[in-house]
């Protein structure tokens, strides 16, 4: 009986640690600067990526640099990283290589961000509030590794860790999706306008995640 009870307790604790939740109309609130608070996202991904898109909405008053979406493998801590270096400048990393985008953004409202990349051409796209930035290229012919840790709220400087509070996110993040293809302009436009296009790697409507530290799921306030 003790063995059975212990097994049940272990199973209960595992189910409690990893939640699959419909996060529609919800956000993760990162209330303060931290070197540990983050959300670990658990993807539906079994093979390396030749194409990808990531979209999310972020609301913050930070002026310093911060990570928005950190995807690390054991080989590369910046296998896929979307980072705002400062107001008006975003960085996209693929396979530890970086490109920069200069953008115009209004930080008084949540910012809708979509980034995509295709291996065949190396072309990367960044969309800010439904506006396409000038396309750039990196890591042509590369494959993004599948065995990854995906983190919101921190920049991984090692696989799953080595966080820096000066790169932590403070604010709200919602509507996070990831796909194994490049979104079309029409699809980006639909997402910006609040229409549903569920990610097939990460789906905000059926999200597997673990909260680490001081992060609070709350109802979305913006419309």
N, C-alpha and C positions, 0 to 999 in steps of 0.2 A: 504493500500500500504506500509506503514512504517513497519507493522508487517511482511509482506511478504519479504520486503527487508532485514530486520534484520535477519530473518531466513536464507535467502540466504547467507548473510555475515558469519553467524555462520557456516553453512555447508561448505562454501569455506575455512574458517580458519581451520576447522577440516581436510578437505582433504589436505590442505597444510601442516599440522603438521605431518600427517602419510602418508608416501610415499611407494608405492609398486614399486620396481625398479629392473630391470635386472642389477645386479652388476658384471656380467661376465667381466673380463678384467679391473675391477676397484678395488680400495682399499679405506678404510677409513684411512686418515692420521691424527694422533694425534701429532700436531706439538710441543707441549711443556708440561712439567709437570703441572698438574692441580688438583684441588680438586673438580672440577665439570664437566669437559668435558667428555662426554661419548656418546655412541650410545645405545639406547634402542631397542632391537629386539622384535618383536611381533610374537609369535609362532603359529603354527597350532597344538594346543594341548588341548584335552578335558578330559583326564583321567590320573591318576598316571602312572608312568613309571616303568616297571619291567626290561627293558633292554634299553640301550641307547648307542649312539656313537656321538662324536663331533669331527669334523676336521676343521682345519683352517691353514692359512699360515701367519707367522709373520716376520717382518723385523725390527730390532732395534739394537742399540748399547749400551743399558742399561746394567749395571752390577748389579744393585740392584734388589730387588724383585719387581715383578709386576704381576697384574692379567691379564690373557688372556681371560677368559670366566667366567662370574659370573652369577649364576642362584640362585636366592633367593626366598624363600617363607616366609609367615608371621611366620611360625613356626621355620624356620632355615635360617639364613643369608647365610650359606655355604651349602645349599641343594645340589648344584653341583658347584664346583669351580675348575678351572684349573689355576694354578699359577706357575710361575717360581720363585722359592725362591732365586736362585742365578745361575750363570753360571754353568751348569752341574747338576742342581738339580731341579726337578719338583715335585709339590705337586698336588694330586687329592683328593678333598673332596667330600664325599657323606654323606648327612644327618648329617653334622657337624663333621664327622669322617675323619681323614686324613691318607693318605699313601704317602711315598716319593719314587721317582725314581731317581737314579743317572744315568746320560746319558753323552754321548759324542756328542757335537754339534759344528758346524762351524758357528759362528755368523756373518761371513762376507757375508753370503747369506741368503735369506729368509728361515726360518725353517718351514717345514711342520710337523704338529702335529696332531695326532689322539689319542683320549682317548675313551675307551669303558668300560662298566660295565654291569654285569648281576646279577639280584637279586637271582636267584635260587642257584647259587654257591658262590656269592659274589666276583667272580673273576673280576679284573680290568686289562686292557691292556693299555699300552702306546707305541705309535709308534712315533719315531723321524726320519724324513727324510727316511721313508720306512724301518727303522730298529726297530724290536720289542724289547722292554725291558723285563726284567724278570717279569713275571706276579705276581701280589699280590692280596690280598683279603681284603674286608671290607664290612660291613653292609649286610651280608647274610640275605635274606628274607625281605629286606627293600623295600619300594615303594617310589620313588621320586615324590614329590607332583606336581600337575598340575597347580595350581594357582600361577604362578611365574612371577617375573621380571627378564629378561635376559639382561645383560649389557656387552658391550665391552668397554674396556679402563679404568675400575675402579673395585675395589673390594667392593662389598656391605657389609657393617657391620650392616646394617639394611635393611628392605624391601624397595628397591629402592633408598637407600641413605647412609648417614654416610660415605662418601668417604674420603680417606686419600691420599694427593698428593704424599706421599712417596711410595705408592703402585700403582700409576697411570701408565698407559702405554704411552710411547713416541715412535713413529715409525709408521709403517704401518701394517694393518691387512686386509686380504682378504680371499676369498674362504671359507667362514664360512658355514658349513652345520651341521645339527643335525638330527639324525634318532632315531626311537623307536626300534631299533634292534642292535645287535653287528655286526660290519662289519667283513667280512672274510679277510684273508691276501691278497687275490687276489684283493678285492675291495679297500683296503688301497693302494696297489701297483698301481692300476689304477688311483686313486685320486692323488697320488704323481706325477705321470707322466702327470697330467693335463687332464685326461679324465673326462667326466661328470658323476656324480652319485648324482643326486639331493636329498637333504635331504627332508624327509617327515614331519619334524617338523620345521626346518629352511632351506630355499632353497636360496642360493646366487643368483640364476637366477631369483627369484621372491620374493624379500626380502621386508617384511614390517618392517619399522624402523622409529625412530625419532632421530634426532641429537640434542644433548643438549650441548651447549657451543662450544668451539673452536675445531671442528672436520671438516675436509674437504674431501669430496669424490673426488678422482683424478684417472686418468688412471693408470693402473698397469704398472710399469716399468720393472719388472723382467719377464723372460720367463720360 
